[in-house]
Amino acid sequence: MSRLSSLRQQFTPSRVNIYFSTLCFFFPPVLGSVVSFVFNGGALASVVLIASGKRHFNADRPMIWLTVAIYAYCAANLLATIVNNSFVRDAPHLIPLVTFLFFPVSYSTWSITQKTMLARTIVLSSMAACFVALLMAVIQQYWIGVRAEGGAGNPIVFATVVCLAVVVCVAGALSGIERARNPLFHAALAGTIAIIYSGSRIAWLALLIAGIAVLLINHRRLRGRNAVRVLLLLAAVGIVVAAFGFQAISGRVGFLHSDWNALGAQGNYDSSLGIRVALWEIGLKAFRDMPLFGHGVGATQLLIKQGFHDQFAMETGFNHFHNGFLTALVQAGILGAATLAAIFVIAAGNAARVLRNSSDPVERFGATMIVIVIVTYLTAGMTGILVGHDILDSVLMVFLVCGTYLASGRQAPLMEEQAPPPATQELLRARQ
């Protein structure tokens, strides 16, 4: 009985949420798509718990508005399929939208967690992810001889999720959520090196912009020792970039310069930059053909393959247009792109209100999480993937759920943890 009671204490709903949160923030750089199984599996469990009455649907106003935008985006994609009468073709591509539909359900069960504990779990899990990401990047760079891609299987996706982890570490250190600041700064440095080894130029820019945003949000704390630590961190980053990343950065910049000259002088699209420009031209033409509702989510690969063949006499294919909003315009038209933009606009509005009105460090950390994910996704999505990738979709929902709850949500009551144990209940009845 003692072992059984011990297990029950270890696996209370709140503790399970902490374990679940740890996996959601640690897995993306390390095990890649496993985070999708974890998030969606947890969401399915949440559906069962809410349906059985063991959890209550928690509806905060910021969450409701964000849910409306997310569901409108999903509806726009479904409408595009209906207009194009392409259910059979689009069905496999519509199924991943379930990850977005899980947003309010996941929010309701995640919000039983005590806020400070959740915030610390997020920071510490991100710290561990940065260290492991560096280890994987070094192995892939020097032993395997490829660009670092971690467990994501894609350098751009790997760099994006590590960027989030790095900036969360910085935000955790500056906000005062976690007192052990030195390990967080070391983790941020480790993650930065991993991003350099990924060779993702747009992720380098995203890291810079997101890092500046976090410094601006926490500028009042940048005094005394904090200011010295930040200056030392920036100096360390500069030294590390010069020592470890000079060759990688100079090589990638050199490729960009070469591709630009080849495209401008010779009209050669057979390069990394040239292919992106070609994809944008193909996408814009496809958008002009069906501007309002788009071609449907399943038409992208066919449009790209045919566009390369007809417009550039090239035989190649991709499953997105290397620009998130252009992909949305082609797949679901103006309606799809507008609803996708609304998700980020509403999330940014929620964060801005908290940062303007609240001085609570946990609430401000949650708002900072929202800013981090918006800046990183919008920057990386300009030349890569914004949504439509299982890892990125799951991580976006994880950040929006946790960030919105920490910033402006209310903790949901959990009756089974509030009730006294049976023995205590019997004693109380006896006394009455």
C-alpha positions as CSV (number, residue, x, y, z in Angstrom):
1,M,0.0,0.0,0.0
2,S,2.8,2.4,0.8
3,R,4.4,1.8,-2.6
4,L,1.0,2.4,-4.3
5,S,0.5,5.6,-2.4
6,S,4.0,6.7,-3.3
7,L,3.3,6.0,-7.0
8,R,0.1,8.0,-6.7
9,Q,2.0,11.0,-5.3
10,Q,4.6,10.7,-8.1
11,F,1.9,10.7,-10.8
12,T,-0.6,13.2,-9.7
13,P,-2.1,15.2,-12.6
14,S,0.0,18.2,-11.8
15,R,3.2,16.2,-11.7
16,V,2.3,14.4,-14.9
17,N,1.9,17.9,-16.5
18,I,5.4,18.8,-15.4
19,Y,6.8,15.6,-16.9
20,F,4.8,16.2,-20.1
21,S,6.1,19.8,-20.3
22,T,9.7,18.7,-19.8
23,L,9.4,16.4,-22.8
24,C,7.7,19.0,-25.0
25,F,10.5,21.5,-24.5
26,F,13.4,19.1,-24.4
27,F,12.5,16.8,-27.4
28,P,12.3,19.2,-30.4
29,P,16.0,19.7,-31.0
30,V,16.9,16.2,-29.7
31,L,14.4,13.7,-31.0
32,G,12.6,15.9,-33.6
33,S,9.2,14.5,-34.6
34,V,8.8,12.6,-31.3
35,V,7.5,15.9,-29.9
36,S,4.6,15.7,-32.3
37,F,3.6,12.3,-30.9
38,V,4.0,13.6,-27.3
39,F,1.9,16.7,-27.9
40,N,-0.8,15.1,-29.9
41,G,-0.9,12.1,-27.6
42,G,-1.3,14.4,-24.6
43,A,-4.0,16.3,-26.4
44,L,-6.0,13.1,-27.1
45,A,-5.7,12.2,-23.4
46,S,-7.0,15.6,-22.6
47,V,-10.0,15.1,-24.8
48,V,-10.8,11.9,-22.9
49,L,-10.3,13.6,-19.5
50,I,-12.6,16.5,-20.4
51,A,-15.2,14.2,-21.9
52,S,-15.2,12.0,-18.8
53,G,-15.6,15.1,-16.5
54,K,-12.2,14.6,-14.8
55,R,-11.0,18.0,-16.3
56,H,-13.0,21.2,-16.9
57,F,-12.8,23.2,-20.0
58,N,-10.8,26.4,-19.0
59,A,-11.8,29.3,-21.2
60,D,-9.8,32.5,-20.6
61,R,-10.5,35.5,-22.9
62,P,-7.0,35.6,-24.5
63,M,-7.2,31.9,-25.2
64,I,-10.7,32.2,-26.7
65,W,-9.6,34.9,-29.2
66,L,-6.5,32.8,-30.1
67,T,-8.7,29.7,-30.6
68,V,-11.0,31.7,-32.9
69,A,-8.0,32.7,-35.1
70,I,-6.6,29.1,-35.1
71,Y,-9.9,27.5,-36.0
72,A,-10.5,30.2,-38.7
73,Y,-7.2,29.2,-40.3
74,C,-8.2,25.5,-40.2
75,A,-11.6,26.4,-41.7
76,A,-10.0,28.4,-44.5
77,N,-7.9,25.4,-45.5
78,L,-11.0,23.2,-45.4
79,L,-13.0,25.7,-47.5
80,A,-10.2,25.7,-50.1
81,T,-10.6,21.9,-50.4
82,I,-14.4,22.2,-50.8
83,V,-14.1,24.9,-53.5
84,N,-11.6,22.8,-55.4
85,N,-13.6,19.6,-54.8
86,S,-10.3,17.9,-53.9
87,F,-11.1,15.9,-50.8
88,V,-9.3,12.8,-51.8
89,R,-6.1,14.7,-52.8
90,D,-6.2,17.0,-49.8
91,A,-7.2,14.6,-47.0
92,P,-3.7,13.5,-46.0
93,H,-2.6,17.1,-45.8
94,L,-5.7,18.2,-43.8
95,I,-5.1,15.6,-41.1
96,P,-2.1,17.5,-39.6
97,L,-4.4,20.5,-38.9
98,V,-5.7,18.4,-35.9
99,T,-2.6,19.7,-34.1
100,F,-4.0,23.2,-34.3
101,L,-7.5,22.1,-33.3
102,F,-6.1,20.6,-30.1
103,F,-5.1,24.1,-28.9
104,P,-8.0,24.9,-26.5
105,V,-8.1,21.3,-25.2
106,S,-4.4,21.3,-24.4
107,Y,-4.7,24.7,-22.8
108,S,-7.5,23.5,-20.5
109,T,-5.4,20.5,-19.1
110,W,-2.1,22.4,-19.1
111,S,-3.6,25.2,-17.0
112,I,-4.0,23.0,-13.9
113,T,-0.2,23.4,-13.4
114,Q,1.1,25.9,-10.9
115,K,2.5,28.8,-12.9
116,T,5.9,29.2,-11.3
117,M,6.6,25.5,-11.5
118,L,5.7,25.4,-15.1
119,A,7.9,28.4,-16.0
120,R,10.9,26.9,-14.2
121,T,10.3,23.5,-16.0
122,I,10.2,25.3,-19.4
123,V,13.5,27.1,-18.6
124,L,15.4,24.1,-17.3
125,S,14.1,21.8,-20.1
126,S,15.3,24.4,-22.7
127,M,18.7,24.6,-21.0
128,A,19.1,20.8,-21.2
129,A,18.0,20.9,-24.8
130,C,20.7,23.4,-25.7
131,F,23.5,21.3,-24.3
132,V,22.3,18.1,-26.0
133,A,21.8,20.1,-29.3
134,L,25.4,21.2,-29.2
135,L,26.6,17.6,-28.6
136,M,24.5,16.4,-31.6
137,A,25.7,19.3,-33.8
138,V,29.4,18.6,-33.1
139,I,28.9,14.9,-33.9
140,Q,27.1,15.6,-37.1
141,Q,29.5,18.3,-38.2
142,Y,32.8,16.6,-37.5
143,W,32.1,12.9,-37.4
144,I,29.4,12.5,-40.0
145,G,30.4,15.5,-42.1
146,V,26.9,17.1,-42.6
147,R,25.2,20.3,-41.6
148,A,23.8,20.0,-38.1
149,E,20.2,18.9,-38.1
150,G,19.9,17.3,-34.6
151,G,17.0,14.9,-34.4
152,A,14.8,17.1,-36.6
153,G,16.3,15.7,-39.8
154,N,16.3,19.2,-41.3
155,P,18.9,21.9,-40.6
156,I,16.4,24.7,-40.8
157,V,13.9,23.1,-38.5
158,F,16.7,22.1,-36.1
159,A,18.0,25.7,-36.0
160,T,14.5,27.1,-35.5
161,V,13.7,25.0,-32.4
162,V,17.2,25.5,-30.9
163,C,16.8,29.2,-31.4
164,L,13.7,29.1,-29.3
165,A,15.5,27.1,-26.6
166,V,18.4,29.6,-26.6
167,V,16.3,32.7,-26.2
168,V,14.1,31.0,-23.6
169,C,17.3,30.4,-21.5
170,V,18.2,34.1,-21.8
171,A,14.6,35.2,-20.9
172,G,14.6,32.8,-17.9
173,A,17.9,34.2,-16.7
174,L,16.9,37.9,-17.1
175,S,13.4,37.6,-15.8
176,G,14.5,36.0,-12.5
177,I,12.5,32.8,-13.1
178,E,15.6,30.7,-12.4
179,R,18.2,31.9,-10.0
180,A,21.0,29.7,-11.4
181,R,21.8,32.1,-14.2
182,N,25.3,31.0,-15.1
183,P,24.2,27.6,-16.4
184,L,21.5,29.3,-18.4
185,F,24.0,31.6,-20.1
186,H,26.3,28.7,-20.8
187,A,23.4,26.8,-22.3
188,A,22.5,29.8,-24.5
189,L,26.1,29.9,-25.7
190,A,26.0,26.1,-26.4
191,G,22.8,26.5,-28.4
192,T,24.2,29.4,-30.4
193,I,27.1,27.2,-31.5
194,A,24.7,24.5,-32.5
195,I,22.7,27.0,-34.6
196,I,25.9,28.1,-36.3
197,Y,26.8,24.5,-37.2
198,S,23.3,24.1,-38.7
199,G,24.3,26.6,-41.5
200,S,20.8,28.1,-41.5
201,R,21.4,31.8,-42.3
202,I,17.8,32.8,-41.6
203,A,18.0,31.2,-38.2
204,W,21.1,33.3,-37.4
205,L,19.0,36.4,-38.2
206,A,16.0,35.1,-36.1
207,L,18.3,34.5,-33.1
208,L,19.7,38.0,-33.4
209,I,16.2,39.7,-33.6
210,A,14.6,37.5,-30.9
211,G,17.6,38.1,-28.6
212,I,17.3,41.8,-29.0
213,A,13.6,41.6,-28.3
214,V,14.2,39.8,-25.0
215,L,16.8,42.3,-24.0
216,L,14.4,45.2,-24.7
217,I,11.6,43.5,-22.7
218,N,13.9,43.0,-19.7
219,H,15.9,46.3,-20.1
220,R,14.9,47.4,-16.6
221,R,16.7,44.4,-15.1
222,L,19.9,45.1,-17.1
223,R,21.6,46.9,-14.2
224,G,24.5,46.0,-12.0
225,R,25.4,42.4,-12.1
226,N,22.8,41.5,-14.7
227,A,24.3,44.1,-17.1
228,V,27.8,42.7,-16.5
229,R,26.6,39.1,-17.1
230,V,24.9,40.1,-20.4
231,L,28.0,42.0,-21.6
232,L,30.1,39.0,-20.7
233,L,27.7,36.7,-22.5
234,L,27.7,38.9,-25.6
235,A,31.5,39.0,-25.5
236,A,31.6,35.2,-25.2
237,V,29.2,34.8,-28.1
238,G,31.5,37.0,-30.2
239,I,34.6,35.1,-29.3
240,V,32.9,31.7,-29.9
241,V,31.5,32.9,-33.3
242,A,34.9,34.1,-34.3
243,A,36.6,30.9,-33.1
244,F,34.2,28.1,-34.1
245,G,31.8,29.7,-36.5
246,F,34.0,31.8,-38.8
247,Q,34.5,29.1,-41.3
248,A,30.8,28.0,-41.4
249,I,29.5,31.6,-41.5
250,S,32.0,32.8,-44.2
251,G,31.3,29.7,-46.2
252,R,27.5,30.2,-46.1
253,V,27.9,33.9,-46.9
254,G,30.2,33.1,-49.7
255,F,27.6,30.7,-51.2
256,L,25.0,33.4,-50.9
257,H,27.2,35.9,-52.7
258,S,28.0,33.4,-55.5
259,D,24.3,32.5,-55.9
260,W,23.4,36.2,-56.1
261,N,25.9,36.8,-58.8
262,A,24.9,33.8,-60.8
263,L,21.2,34.7,-60.6
264,G,21.7,38.4,-61.4
265,A,24.3,38.1,-64.2
266,Q,23.5,34.8,-65.8
267,G,19.9,34.1,-64.8
268,N,21.0,30.8,-63.3
269,Y,18.3,29.5,-60.9
270,D,20.2,26.3,-60.2
271,S,21.4,27.3,-56.7
272,S,20.0,27.7,-53.2
273,L,19.0,31.3,-53.7
274,G,18.0,30.8,-57.3
275,I,15.6,27.9,-56.4
276,R,14.0,30.1,-53.7
277,V,13.5,32.9,-56.2
278,A,12.0,30.4,-58.6
279,L,9.7,29.1,-56.0
280,W,8.5,32.6,-55.2
281,E,7.8,33.3,-58.8
282,I,5.9,30.0,-59.2
283,G,3.9,30.7,-56.0
284,L,3.0,34.2,-57.0
285,K,1.7,32.9,-60.4
286,A,-0.3,30.2,-58.7
287,F,-1.8,32.7,-56.3
288,R,-2.8,35.1,-59.1
289,D,-4.6,32.1,-60.7
290,M,-6.8,31.5,-57.6
291,P,-6.4,34.5,-55.3
292,L,-9.5,34.1,-53.0
293,F,-9.7,30.5,-51.9
294,G,-6.4,29.0,-53.2
295,H,-5.7,25.6,-54.8
296,G,-6.0,23.5,-51.7
297,V,-3.4,22.1,-49.3
298,G,-2.7,19.1,-51.5
299,A,-1.9,21.0,-54.7
300,T,1.5,22.5,-53.6
301,Q,3.8,19.7,-54.8
302,L,2.1,19.4,-58.2
303,L,2.1,23.2,-58.7
304,I,5.8,23.5,-57.8
305,K,6.9,20.5,-60.0
306,Q,4.9,21.8,-63.0
307,G,6.0,25.3,-62.4
308,F,9.7,24.4,-62.5
309,H,9.1,22.4,-65.7
310,D,7.1,25.0,-67.5
311,Q,8.8,28.3,-66.3
312,F,12.4,27.2,-65.7
313,A,12.8,23.9,-67.7
314,M,14.0,22.3,-64.4
315,E,12.9,18.9,-63.0
316,T,12.7,19.4,-59.3
317,G,10.1,19.5,-56.5
318,F,9.4,20.8,-53.0
319,N,6.4,20.6,-50.7
320,H,6.3,24.3,-49.8
321,F,7.3,27.7,-51.4
322,H,10.0,28.6,-48.9
323,N,7.9,31.4,-47.6
324,G,5.2,30.7,-45.1
325,F,2.6,33.3,-46.1
326,L,3.1,32.6,-49.8
327,T,2.5,29.0,-49.2
328,A,-0.7,29.9,-47.3
329,L,-1.8,32.2,-50.2
330,V,-1.4,29.4,-52.7
331,Q,-3.0,26.7,-50.6
332,A,-5.9,28.7,-49.1
333,G,-5.9,32.1,-50.8
334,I,-6.2,35.5,-49.2
335,L,-8.5,34.0,-46.6
336,G,-5.9,31.5,-45.5
337,A,-3.1,34.0,-45.3
338,A,-5.2,36.5,-43.4
339,T,-6.3,33.9,-40.8
340,L,-2.7,32.7,-40.4
341,A,-1.6,36.3,-39.9
342,A,-4.4,36.7,-37.4
343,I,-3.0,34.0,-35.2
344,F,0.3,35.9,-34.8
345,V,-1.4,39.3,-34.5
346,I,-3.8,38.2,-31.7
347,A,-1.0,36.4,-29.9
348,A,1.2,39.5,-30.1
349,G,-1.7,41.6,-28.8
350,N,-2.1,39.3,-25.8
351,A,1.6,39.6,-25.1
352,A,1.8,43.3,-25.5
353,R,-1.1,43.9,-23.0
354,V,0.7,41.8,-20.4
355,L,4.1,43.5,-20.9
356,R,2.5,46.9,-20.8
357,N,0.3,46.3,-17.6
358,S,1.9,43.6,-15.5
359,S,5.0,43.6,-13.4
360,D,4.7,39.9,-12.3
361,P,7.8,38.1,-13.5
362,V,6.0,34.9,-14.4
363,E,3.3,36.7,-16.4
364,R,6.0,38.7,-18.2
365,F,8.0,35.5,-18.9
366,G,4.9,34.0,-20.5
367,A,4.4,37.1,-22.7
368,T,8.1,36.9,-23.6
369,M,7.6,33.3,-24.7
370,I,4.9,34.5,-27.1
371,V,7.2,37.3,-28.4
372,I,10.0,34.8,-28.9
373,V,8.0,32.3,-30.9
374,I,6.4,35.0,-33.0
375,V,9.7,36.7,-33.9
376,T,11.4,33.4,-34.6
377,Y,8.7,31.9,-36.7
378,L,8.0,35.0,-38.8
379,T,11.7,35.6,-39.4
380,A,12.5,32.0,-40.3
381,G,9.3,31.6,-42.2
382,M,10.2,34.3,-44.7
383,T,12.6,32.0,-46.5
384,G,11.6,28.7,-45.1
385,I,8.7,26.9,-43.3
386,L,6.2,28.8,-41.1
387,V,3.6,26.1,-40.5
388,G,2.9,22.8,-42.2
389,H,5.8,20.8,-40.6
390,D,4.9,18.4,-37.8
391,I,7.7,19.6,-35.5
392,L,7.1,23.3,-36.1
393,D,3.3,23.0,-35.8
394,S,3.6,21.1,-32.4
395,V,6.2,23.5,-31.0
396,L,4.1,26.5,-32.1
397,M,1.1,25.2,-30.2
398,V,3.3,24.3,-27.1
399,F,4.6,27.8,-27.0
400,L,1.3,29.5,-27.6
401,V,-0.5,27.3,-25.0
402,C,2.1,27.7,-22.3
403,G,2.9,31.4,-23.1
404,T,-0.8,32.4,-23.1
405,Y,-1.5,30.5,-19.8
406,L,1.5,32.0,-18.0
407,A,0.9,35.5,-19.3
408,S,-2.8,35.9,-18.9
409,G,-4.5,32.6,-17.9
410,R,-6.0,31.5,-14.6
411,Q,-5.0,28.3,-13.0
412,A,-7.9,25.7,-13.2
413,P,-8.9,24.0,-10.0
414,L,-8.3,20.2,-9.7
415,M,-10.8,18.7,-7.4
416,E,-9.1,15.3,-6.9
417,E,-5.9,17.0,-5.7
418,Q,-7.8,19.3,-3.4
419,A,-9.9,16.6,-1.7
420,P,-8.4,15.0,1.5
421,P,-7.4,11.3,1.4
422,P,-10.1,8.7,2.3
423,A,-8.7,8.1,5.8
424,T,-8.9,11.8,6.6
425,Q,-12.5,12.0,5.2
426,E,-13.6,9.1,7.5
427,L,-12.0,10.8,10.5
428,L,-13.8,14.1,9.8
429,R,-17.1,12.2,9.5
430,A,-16.5,10.5,12.8
431,R,-15.8,13.8,14.5
432,Q,-19.0,15.3,13.1
